[in-house]
């Protein structure tokens, strides 16, 4: 199950991601926003991120104007590793090395085709584990307030 979230600026790209998920036969839950009315990205970042952090959803995809604000907000939820990506290489590597569980993209940065490509790579690339797991564990330790 894929958690989706966006603000008004990210809505057009989120709609493209929904079309991709439907082609891939992947179930999703859209945590809003649902209209073009101006709204605050942190609200939707938090709703989708909590669904991923709780295990209700496996991964999440967020869209705002740049992909930055919504990723910063999502990363405040414990257990979330949200990567703002605007290229395919970063999307692949953030899965392989960072085990990113959320992807954020900007509607004003990437076009619909590139956005769909980035999302597909994010959804189909596996975490490599090994030495990268130690680094993920260190990120979790920072979240717990520990000094590395
Ligand atoms: C909204 O205008 C815009 O600031 C927001 O979508 C996002 O780009 C913030 O990071």
Backbone and ligand atoms as CSV (ligand in chain L), in Angstrom:
chain,resi,resn,atom,element,x,y,z
A,1,UNK,N,N,0.852,-1.196,0.000
A,1,UNK,CA,C,0.000,0.000,0.000
A,1,UNK,C,C,0.887,1.245,0.000
A,2,UNK,N,N,0.601,2.137,-0.906
A,2,UNK,CA,C,1.406,3.354,-1.044
A,2,UNK,C,C,0.614,4.541,-0.486
A,3,UNK,N,N,1.246,5.291,0.409
A,3,UNK,CA,C,0.629,6.509,0.957
A,3,UNK,C,C,0.983,7.681,0.052
A,4,UNK,N,N,-0.012,8.486,-0.286
A,4,UNK,CA,C,0.212,9.672,-1.109
A,4,UNK,C,C,-0.179,10.921,-0.338
A,5,UNK,N,N,0.524,12.005,-0.619
A,5,UNK,CA,C,0.158,13.286,-0.014
A,5,UNK,C,C,0.717,14.416,-0.858
A,6,UNK,N,N,0.023,15.529,-0.828
A,6,UNK,CA,C,0.504,16.699,-1.572
A,6,UNK,C,C,-0.160,17.946,-1.008
A,7,UNK,N,N,0.391,19.091,-1.379
A,7,UNK,CA,C,-0.339,20.340,-1.193
A,7,UNK,C,C,-0.947,20.707,-2.547
A,8,UNK,N,N,-1.511,21.923,-2.640
A,8,UNK,CA,C,-2.146,22.347,-3.892
A,8,UNK,C,C,-1.141,22.393,-5.047
A,9,UNK,N,N,0.101,22.816,-4.751
A,9,UNK,CA,C,1.104,22.936,-5.811
A,9,UNK,C,C,1.530,21.566,-6.331
A,10,UNK,N,N,1.520,20.579,-5.452
A,10,UNK,CA,C,1.939,19.233,-5.842
A,10,UNK,C,C,0.830,18.386,-6.437
A,11,UNK,N,N,-0.398,18.893,-6.367
A,11,UNK,CA,C,-1.551,18.092,-6.808
A,11,UNK,C,C,-1.451,17.592,-8.262
A,12,UNK,N,N,-1.038,18.430,-9.228
A,12,UNK,CA,C,-0.968,17.914,-10.613
A,12,UNK,C,C,-0.012,16.730,-10.754
A,13,UNK,N,N,1.139,16.799,-10.063
A,13,UNK,CA,C,2.089,15.683,-10.140
A,13,UNK,C,C,1.550,14.464,-9.400
A,14,UNK,N,N,0.875,14.693,-8.268
A,14,UNK,CA,C,0.290,13.549,-7.544
A,14,UNK,C,C,-0.711,12.817,-8.432
A,15,UNK,N,N,-1.437,13.567,-9.243
A,15,UNK,CA,C,-2.403,12.913,-10.150
A,15,UNK,C,C,-1.680,12.031,-11.167
A,16,UNK,N,N,-0.513,12.471,-11.618
A,16,UNK,CA,C,0.288,11.649,-12.543
A,16,UNK,C,C,0.794,10.395,-11.840
A,17,UNK,N,N,1.140,10.532,-10.561
A,17,UNK,CA,C,1.622,9.380,-9.793
A,17,UNK,C,C,0.475,8.386,-9.571
A,18,UNK,N,N,-0.709,8.897,-9.359
A,18,UNK,CA,C,-1.879,8.011,-9.211
A,18,UNK,C,C,-2.092,7.213,-10.503
A,19,UNK,N,N,-1.936,7.864,-11.651
A,19,UNK,CA,C,-2.090,7.164,-12.942
A,19,UNK,C,C,-1.037,6.063,-13.057
A,20,UNK,N,N,0.190,6.356,-12.617
A,20,UNK,CA,C,1.259,5.347,-12.649
A,20,UNK,C,C,0.916,4.166,-11.738
A,21,UNK,N,N,0.474,4.446,-10.529
A,21,UNK,CA,C,0.154,3.369,-9.574
A,21,UNK,C,C,-0.966,2.495,-10.122
A,22,UNK,N,N,-1.903,3.105,-10.809
A,22,UNK,CA,C,-3.003,2.325,-11.382
A,22,UNK,C,C,-2.476,1.415,-12.498
A,23,UNK,N,N,-1.548,1.934,-13.321
A,23,UNK,CA,C,-0.935,1.097,-14.365
A,23,UNK,C,C,-0.121,-0.033,-13.746
A,24,UNK,N,N,0.512,0.225,-12.614
A,24,UNK,CA,C,1.347,-0.786,-11.957
A,24,UNK,C,C,0.521,-1.721,-11.067
A,25,UNK,N,N,-0.793,-1.464,-11.008
A,25,UNK,CA,C,-1.675,-2.250,-10.134
A,25,UNK,C,C,-1.241,-2.221,-8.675
A,26,UNK,N,N,-0.785,-1.071,-8.231
A,26,UNK,CA,C,-0.366,-0.924,-6.836
A,26,UNK,C,C,-1.444,-0.157,-6.078
A,27,UNK,N,N,-1.931,-0.705,-4.967
A,27,UNK,CA,C,-2.944,0.016,-4.190
A,27,UNK,C,C,-2.351,1.236,-3.497
A,28,UNK,N,N,-3.159,2.264,-3.322
A,28,UNK,CA,C,-2.673,3.478,-2.677
A,28,UNK,C,C,-3.775,4.079,-1.809
A,29,UNK,N,N,-3.337,4.894,-0.881
A,29,UNK,CA,C,-4.280,5.702,-0.090
A,29,UNK,C,C,-3.820,7.147,-0.227
A,30,UNK,N,N,-4.712,7.995,-0.695
A,30,UNK,CA,C,-4.377,9.410,-0.884
A,30,UNK,C,C,-4.833,10.196,0.347
A,31,UNK,N,N,-3.862,10.715,1.090
A,31,UNK,CA,C,-4.152,11.464,2.321
A,31,UNK,C,C,-4.424,12.949,2.064
A,32,UNK,N,N,-4.628,13.331,0.805
A,32,UNK,CA,C,-4.964,14.715,0.462
A,32,UNK,C,C,-3.710,15.515,0.124
A,33,UNK,N,N,-3.891,16.696,-0.284
A,33,UNK,CA,C,-5.087,17.467,-0.490
A,33,UNK,C,C,-5.797,16.999,-1.775
A,34,UNK,N,N,-7.044,17.343,-1.883
A,34,UNK,CA,C,-7.826,16.854,-3.024
A,34,UNK,C,C,-8.272,17.978,-3.958
A,35,UNK,N,N,-8.006,19.221,-3.579
A,35,UNK,CA,C,-8.458,20.359,-4.399
A,35,UNK,C,C,-7.295,21.316,-4.658
A,36,UNK,N,N,-7.514,22.227,-5.585
A,36,UNK,CA,C,-6.488,23.219,-5.937
A,36,UNK,C,C,-6.419,24.366,-4.920
A,37,UNK,N,N,-7.275,24.359,-3.929
A,37,UNK,CA,C,-7.261,25.447,-2.934
A,37,UNK,C,C,-5.939,25.451,-2.174
A,38,UNK,N,N,-5.412,26.659,-1.954
A,38,UNK,CA,C,-4.136,26.795,-1.255
A,38,UNK,C,C,-4.213,26.144,0.133
A,39,UNK,N,N,-3.178,25.387,0.465
A,39,UNK,CA,C,-3.171,24.682,1.754
A,39,UNK,C,C,-1.731,24.524,2.222
A,40,UNK,N,N,-1.534,23.912,3.382
A,40,UNK,CA,C,-0.209,23.816,3.987
A,40,UNK,C,C,0.330,22.385,3.871
A,41,UNK,N,N,1.497,22.256,3.222
A,41,UNK,CA,C,2.038,20.918,2.922
A,41,UNK,C,C,2.315,20.064,4.161
A,42,UNK,N,N,2.639,20.704,5.301
A,42,UNK,CA,C,3.012,19.920,6.492
A,42,UNK,C,C,1.863,19.018,6.958
A,43,UNK,N,N,0.631,19.489,6.771
A,43,UNK,CA,C,-0.540,18.722,7.208
A,43,UNK,C,C,-0.595,17.381,6.480
A,44,UNK,N,N,-0.364,17.423,5.171
A,44,UNK,CA,C,-0.506,16.218,4.349
A,44,UNK,C,C,0.744,15.342,4.442
A,45,UNK,N,N,1.888,15.997,4.646
A,45,UNK,CA,C,3.128,15.247,4.893
A,45,UNK,C,C,2.959,14.405,6.145
A,46,UNK,N,N,2.430,15.022,7.201
A,46,UNK,CA,C,2.290,14.312,8.471
A,46,UNK,C,C,1.314,13.136,8.343
A,47,UNK,N,N,0.183,13.353,7.689
A,47,UNK,CA,C,-0.814,12.270,7.556
A,47,UNK,C,C,-0.232,11.072,6.804
A,48,UNK,N,N,0.424,11.343,5.680
A,48,UNK,CA,C,0.974,10.239,4.880
A,48,UNK,C,C,2.157,9.596,5.597
A,49,UNK,N,N,2.997,10.409,6.223
A,49,UNK,CA,C,4.182,9.876,6.902
A,49,UNK,C,C,3.780,9.006,8.094
A,50,UNK,N,N,2.753,9.408,8.810
A,50,UNK,CA,C,2.310,8.590,9.948
A,50,UNK,C,C,1.784,7.236,9.469
A,51,UNK,N,N,1.166,7.223,8.299
A,51,UNK,CA,C,0.664,5.956,7.750
A,51,UNK,C,C,1.829,5.031,7.403
A,52,UNK,N,N,2.924,5.596,6.923
A,52,UNK,CA,C,4.105,4.778,6.602
A,52,UNK,C,C,4.800,4.353,7.902
A,53,UNK,N,N,4.974,5.280,8.818
A,53,UNK,CA,C,5.682,4.982,10.071
A,53,UNK,C,C,4.941,3.913,10.893
A,54,UNK,N,N,3.617,3.903,10.808
A,54,UNK,CA,C,2.830,2.935,11.589
A,54,UNK,C,C,2.770,1.563,10.915
A,55,UNK,N,N,3.193,1.492,9.644
A,55,UNK,CA,C,3.139,0.218,8.927
A,55,UNK,C,C,1.840,0.019,8.163
A,56,UNK,N,N,0.933,0.966,8.315
A,56,UNK,CA,C,-0.348,0.920,7.578
A,56,UNK,C,C,-0.080,0.975,6.068
A,57,UNK,N,N,0.927,1.739,5.680
A,57,UNK,CA,C,1.372,1.799,4.285
A,57,UNK,C,C,2.846,1.387,4.226
A,58,UNK,N,N,3.239,0.809,3.083
A,58,UNK,CA,C,4.609,0.293,2.948
A,58,UNK,C,C,5.595,1.392,2.591
A,59,UNK,N,N,5.174,2.258,1.682
A,59,UNK,CA,C,6.004,3.388,1.260
A,59,UNK,C,C,5.098,4.558,0.959
A,60,UNK,N,N,5.714,5.732,0.762
A,60,UNK,CA,C,4.901,6.905,0.474
A,60,UNK,C,C,5.527,7.789,-0.580
A,61,UNK,N,N,4.676,8.527,-1.265
A,61,UNK,CA,C,5.134,9.497,-2.264
A,61,UNK,C,C,4.412,10.815,-1.993
A,62,UNK,N,N,5.220,11.872,-1.892
A,62,UNK,CA,C,4.703,13.201,-1.560
A,62,UNK,C,C,5.052,14.182,-2.671
A,63,UNK,N,N,4.176,15.144,-2.906
A,63,UNK,CA,C,4.442,16.170,-3.924
A,63,UNK,C,C,4.072,17.541,-3.374
A,64,UNK,N,N,4.975,18.495,-3.573
A,64,UNK,CA,C,4.645,19.902,-3.343
A,64,UNK,C,C,5.249,20.679,-4.507
A,65,UNK,N,N,5.450,21.974,-4.361
A,65,UNK,CA,C,5.990,22.740,-5.483
A,65,UNK,C,C,7.421,22.335,-5.815
A,66,UNK,N,N,8.247,22.237,-4.776
A,66,UNK,CA,C,9.657,21.860,-4.972
A,66,UNK,C,C,9.971,20.439,-4.531
A,67,UNK,N,N,9.130,19.860,-3.698
A,67,UNK,CA,C,9.419,18.564,-3.075
A,67,UNK,C,C,10.203,18.739,-1.780
A,68,UNK,N,N,10.603,19.958,-1.500
A,68,UNK,CA,C,11.493,20.180,-0.345
A,68,UNK,C,C,10.715,20.364,0.963
A,69,UNK,N,N,9.767,21.295,0.968
A,69,UNK,CA,C,9.029,21.545,2.212
A,69,UNK,C,C,8.337,20.288,2.711
A,70,UNK,N,N,7.719,19.575,1.801
A,70,UNK,CA,C,6.938,18.392,2.208
A,70,UNK,C,C,7.863,17.272,2.682
A,71,UNK,N,N,9.098,17.215,2.124
A,71,UNK,CA,C,10.049,16.187,2.585
A,71,UNK,C,C,10.586,16.551,3.966
A,72,UNK,N,N,10.853,17.830,4.183
A,72,UNK,CA,C,11.351,18.254,5.504
A,72,UNK,C,C,10.299,17.908,6.571
A,73,UNK,N,N,9.044,18.195,6.263
A,73,UNK,CA,C,7.966,17.908,7.225
A,73,UNK,C,C,7.848,16.405,7.477
A,74,UNK,N,N,7.884,15.603,6.422
A,74,UNK,CA,C,7.746,14.144,6.579
A,74,UNK,C,C,8.883,13.578,7.422
A,75,UNK,N,N,10.078,14.140,7.252
A,75,UNK,CA,C,11.236,13.628,7.990
A,75,UNK,C,C,11.186,13.939,9.480
A,76,UNK,N,N,10.225,14.735,9.914
A,76,UNK,CA,C,10.045,14.995,11.345
A,76,UNK,C,C,9.281,13.862,12.026
A,77,UNK,N,N,8.690,12.976,11.229
A,77,UNK,CA,C,7.952,11.839,11.802
A,77,UNK,C,C,8.959,10.708,12.034
A,78,UNK,N,N,8.993,10.207,13.238
A,78,UNK,CA,C,9.954,9.173,13.619
A,78,UNK,C,C,9.836,7.943,12.710
A,79,UNK,N,N,10.963,7.506,12.189
A,79,UNK,CA,C,10.972,6.314,11.344
A,79,UNK,C,C,10.892,6.627,9.866
A,80,UNK,N,N,10.698,7.904,9.543
A,80,UNK,CA,C,10.583,8.279,8.130
A,80,UNK,C,C,11.937,8.702,7.578
A,81,UNK,N,N,12.246,8.134,6.418
A,81,UNK,CA,C,13.415,8.563,5.637
A,81,UNK,C,C,12.864,8.986,4.279
A,82,UNK,N,N,12.618,10.279,4.172
A,82,UNK,CA,C,11.993,10.812,2.958
A,82,UNK,C,C,13.043,11.533,2.125
A,83,UNK,N,N,13.186,11.109,0.864
A,83,UNK,CA,C,14.187,11.700,-0.030
A,83,UNK,C,C,13.506,12.558,-1.082
A,84,UNK,N,N,13.922,13.810,-1.162
A,84,UNK,CA,C,13.436,14.697,-2.227
A,84,UNK,C,C,14.321,14.446,-3.443
A,85,UNK,N,N,13.729,13.958,-4.521
A,85,UNK,CA,C,14.502,13.578,-5.713
A,85,UNK,C,C,13.939,14.260,-6.952
A,86,UNK,N,N,14.841,14.647,-7.828
A,86,UNK,CA,C,14.391,15.174,-9.123
A,86,UNK,C,C,15.171,14.523,-10.267
A,87,UNK,N,N,15.830,13.395,-9.961
A,87,UNK,CA,C,16.502,12.637,-11.028
A,87,UNK,C,C,16.442,11.144,-10.701
A,88,UNK,N,N,16.627,10.327,-11.738
A,88,UNK,CA,C,16.472,8.872,-11.598
A,88,UNK,C,C,17.592,8.250,-10.766
A,89,UNK,N,N,18.807,8.759,-10.914
A,89,UNK,CA,C,19.942,8.200,-10.172
A,89,UNK,C,C,19.713,8.335,-8.659
A,90,UNK,N,N,19.307,9.523,-8.238
A,90,UNK,CA,C,19.076,9.745,-6.806
A,90,UNK,C,C,17.958,8.839,-6.287
A,91,UNK,N,N,16.914,8.653,-7.089
A,91,UNK,CA,C,15.797,7.803,-6.664
A,91,UNK,C,C,16.268,6.366,-6.484
A,92,UNK,N,N,17.119,5.902,-7.394
A,92,UNK,CA,C,17.635,4.524,-7.303
A,92,UNK,C,C,18.535,4.385,-6.075
A,93,UNK,N,N,19.443,5.338,-5.899
A,93,UNK,CA,C,20.425,5.229,-4.817
A,93,UNK,C,C,19.805,5.445,-3.437
A,94,UNK,N,N,18.764,6.245,-3.372
A,94,UNK,CA,C,18.160,6.446,-2.048
A,94,UNK,C,C,17.415,5.198,-1.587
A,95,UNK,N,N,17.016,4.360,-2.518
A,95,UNK,CA,C,16.459,3.065,-2.132
A,95,UNK,C,C,17.605,2.091,-1.793
A,96,UNK,N,N,18.617,2.011,-2.660
A,96,UNK,CA,C,19.699,1.044,-2.460
A,96,UNK,C,C,20.517,1.337,-1.209
A,97,UNK,N,N,20.817,2.594,-0.951
A,97,UNK,CA,C,21.733,2.942,0.146
A,97,UNK,C,C,21.047,3.506,1.388
A,98,UNK,N,N,19.947,4.238,1.210
A,98,UNK,CA,C,19.311,4.894,2.367
A,98,UNK,C,C,18.025,4.191,2.812
A,99,UNK,N,N,17.592,3.188,2.062
A,99,UNK,CA,C,16.312,2.524,2.357
A,99,UNK,C,C,15.211,3.564,2.588
A,100,UNK,N,N,15.192,4.593,1.738
A,100,UNK,CA,C,14.170,5.651,1.866
A,100,UNK,C,C,12.787,5.012,1.806
A,101,UNK,N,N,11.948,5.372,2.766
A,101,UNK,CA,C,10.584,4.826,2.741
A,101,UNK,C,C,9.567,5.829,2.194
A,102,UNK,N,N,10.038,7.064,1.934
A,102,UNK,CA,C,9.178,8.023,1.253
A,102,UNK,C,C,9.994,8.790,0.213
A,103,UNK,N,N,9.308,9.132,-0.852
A,103,UNK,CA,C,9.887,9.929,-1.940
A,103,UNK,C,C,9.119,11.245,-2.006
A,104,UNK,N,N,9.834,12.345,-2.198
A,104,UNK,CA,C,9.157,13.632,-2.407
A,104,UNK,C,C,9.629,14.232,-3.722
A,105,UNK,N,N,8.690,14.820,-4.441
A,105,UNK,CA,C,9.032,15.455,-5.727
A,105,UNK,C,C,8.306,16.785,-5.842
A,106,UNK,N,N,8.849,17.644,-6.690
A,106,UNK,CA,C,8.270,18.962,-6.903
A,106,UNK,C,C,7.586,19.063,-8.256
A,107,UNK,N,N,6.320,19.437,-8.212
A,107,UNK,CA,C,5.547,19.647,-9.448
A,107,UNK,C,C,6.145,20.740,-10.321
A,108,UNK,N,N,6.824,21.706,-9.647
A,108,UNK,CA,C,7.396,22.831,-10.387
A,108,UNK,C,C,8.835,22.536,-10.793
A,109,UNK,N,N,9.300,21.337,-10.497
A,109,UNK,CA,C,10.688,20.963,-10.790
A,109,UNK,C,C,10.746,19.875,-11.863
A,110,UNK,N,N,9.957,18.821,-11.676
A,110,UNK,CA,C,9.977,17.717,-12.646
A,110,UNK,C,C,8.676,17.693,-13.446
A,111,UNK,N,N,8.779,17.293,-14.688
A,111,UNK,CA,C,7.595,17.133,-15.531
A,111,UNK,C,C,6.901,15.819,-15.214
A,112,UNK,N,N,5.770,15.595,-15.849
A,112,UNK,CA,C,4.980,14.407,-15.521
A,112,UNK,C,C,5.698,13.114,-15.885
A,113,UNK,N,N,6.377,13.074,-17.046
A,113,UNK,CA,C,7.063,11.841,-17.476
A,113,UNK,C,C,8.220,11.519,-16.545
A,114,UNK,N,N,9.043,12.538,-16.264
A,114,UNK,CA,C,10.187,12.316,-15.372
A,114,UNK,C,C,9.704,11.953,-13.968
A,115,UNK,N,N,8.673,12.612,-13.508
A,115,UNK,CA,C,8.129,12.313,-12.179
A,115,UNK,C,C,7.661,10.871,-12.084
A,116,UNK,N,N,7.007,10.390,-13.123
A,116,UNK,CA,C,6.540,8.999,-13.117
A,116,UNK,C,C,7.721,8.030,-13.145
A,117,UNK,N,N,8.751,8.382,-13.933
A,117,UNK,CA,C,9.944,7.529,-14.030
A,117,UNK,C,C,10.641,7.420,-12.674
A,118,UNK,N,N,10.797,8.576,-12.017
A,118,UNK,CA,C,11.442,8.613,-10.695
A,118,UNK,C,C,10.645,7.760,-9.708
A,119,UNK,N,N,9.326,7.908,-9.744
A,119,UNK,CA,C,8.471,7.162,-8.814
A,119,UNK,C,C,8.562,5.660,-9.088
A,120,UNK,N,N,8.591,5.268,-10.352
A,120,UNK,CA,C,8.658,3.837,-10.682
A,120,UNK,C,C,9.975,3.245,-10.187
A,121,UNK,N,N,11.055,3.970,-10.376
A,121,UNK,CA,C,12.361,3.498,-9.888
A,121,UNK,C,C,12.335,3.368,-8.370
A,122,UNK,N,N,11.787,4.366,-7.706
A,122,UNK,CA,C,11.690,4.344,-6.242
A,122,UNK,C,C,10.895,3.117,-5.770
A,123,UNK,N,N,9.847,2.779,-6.499
A,123,UNK,CA,C,8.967,1.688,-6.068
A,123,UNK,C,C,9.499,0.302,-6.403
A,124,UNK,N,N,10.467,0.223,-7.316
A,124,UNK,CA,C,10.912,-1.102,-7.775
A,124,UNK,C,C,12.360,-1.425,-7.393
A,125,UNK,N,N,13.028,-0.517,-6.698
A,125,UNK,CA,C,14.433,-0.758,-6.332
A,125,UNK,C,C,14.513,-1.206,-4.883
A,126,UNK,N,N,15.300,-2.262,-4.659
A,126,UNK,CA,C,15.435,-2.817,-3.303
A,126,UNK,C,C,16.621,-2.220,-2.555
A,127,UNK,N,N,16.528,-2.222,-1.245
A,127,UNK,CA,C,17.614,-1.794,-0.351
A,127,UNK,C,C,18.730,-2.839,-0.410
A,128,UNK,N,N,19.967,-2.376,-0.471
A,128,UNK,CA,C,21.115,-3.293,-0.557
A,128,UNK,C,C,21.520,-3.898,0.777
A,129,UNK,N,N,21.187,-3.239,1.874
A,129,UNK,CA,C,21.565,-3.770,3.196
A,129,UNK,C,C,23.073,-3.669,3.415
A,130,UNK,N,N,23.637,-4.665,4.110
A,130,UNK,CA,C,25.082,-4.685,4.374
A,130,UNK,C,C,25.524,-3.472,5.161
A,131,UNK,N,N,26.583,-2.816,4.686
A,131,UNK,CA,C,27.128,-1.657,5.421
A,131,UNK,C,C,26.128,-0.504,5.500
A,132,UNK,N,N,25.189,-0.490,4.576
A,132,UNK,CA,C,24.199,0.590,4.588
A,132,UNK,C,C,23.227,0.454,5.754
A,133,UNK,N,N,23.014,-0.788,6.202
A,133,UNK,CA,C,22.110,-0.990,7.347
A,133,UNK,C,C,22.667,-0.310,8.596
A,134,UNK,N,N,23.992,-0.401,8.765
A,134,UNK,CA,C,24.619,0.246,9.938
A,134,UNK,C,C,24.331,1.750,9.927
A,135,UNK,N,N,24.372,2.332,8.754
A,135,UNK,CA,C,24.151,3.789,8.646
A,135,UNK,C,C,22.685,4.152,8.915
A,136,UNK,N,N,21.800,3.288,8.468
A,136,UNK,CA,C,20.367,3.499,8.760
A,136,UNK,C,C,20.133,3.403,10.268
A,137,UNK,N,N,20.830,2.434,10.887
A,137,UNK,CA,C,20.701,2.270,12.340
A,137,UNK,C,C,21.211,3.519,13.063
A,138,UNK,N,N,22.250,4.142,12.514
A,138,UNK,CA,C,22.783,5.372,13.126
A,138,UNK,C,C,21.767,6.511,13.025
A,139,UNK,N,N,21.064,6.581,11.904
A,139,UNK,CA,C,20.026,7.615,11.745
A,139,UNK,C,C,18.940,7.401,12.808
A,140,UNK,N,N,18.582,6.134,13.024
A,140,UNK,CA,C,17.560,5.822,14.037
A,140,UNK,C,C,18.064,6.192,15.426
A,141,UNK,N,N,19.369,6.011,15.664
A,141,UNK,CA,C,19.948,6.368,16.975
A,141,UNK,C,C,19.870,7.883,17.194
A,142,UNK,N,N,20.110,8.648,16.145
A,142,UNK,CA,C,19.986,10.115,16.249
A,142,UNK,C,C,18.553,10.474,16.649
A,143,UNK,N,N,17.587,9.759,16.018
A,143,UNK,CA,C,16.165,10.010,16.343
A,143,UNK,C,C,15.873,9.751,17.817
A,144,UNK,N,N,16.577,8.770,18.386
A,144,UNK,CA,C,16.365,8.434,19.810
A,144,UNK,C,C,17.137,9.365,20.731
A,145,UNK,N,N,17.877,10.330,20.130
A,145,UNK,CA,C,18.609,11.304,20.941
A,145,UNK,C,C,19.980,10.828,21.363
A,146,UNK,N,N,20.455,9.728,20.779
A,146,UNK,CA,C,21.771,9.195,21.148
A,146,UNK,C,C,22.876,9.926,20.416
A,147,UNK,N,N,24.057,9.982,21.018
A,147,UNK,CA,C,25.232,10.569,20.364
A,147,UNK,C,C,26.004,9.444,19.683
A,148,UNK,N,N,26.354,9.633,18.436
A,148,UNK,CA,C,27.051,8.556,17.682
A,148,UNK,C,C,28.528,8.529,18.042
L,1,LIG,C1,C,3.627,26.412,-2.233
L,1,LIG,O1,O,3.587,27.610,-2.930
L,1,LIG,C2,C,5.076,25.949,-2.115
L,1,LIG,O2,O,5.778,26.794,-1.251
L,1,LIG,C3,C,5.145,24.522,-1.610
L,1,LIG,O3,O,4.434,23.699,-2.469
L,1,LIG,C4,C,6.525,23.912,-1.555
L,1,LIG,O4,O,7.227,24.102,-2.740
L,1,LIG,C5,C,7.331,24.189,-0.357
L,1,LIG,O5,O,8.428,23.635,-0.170
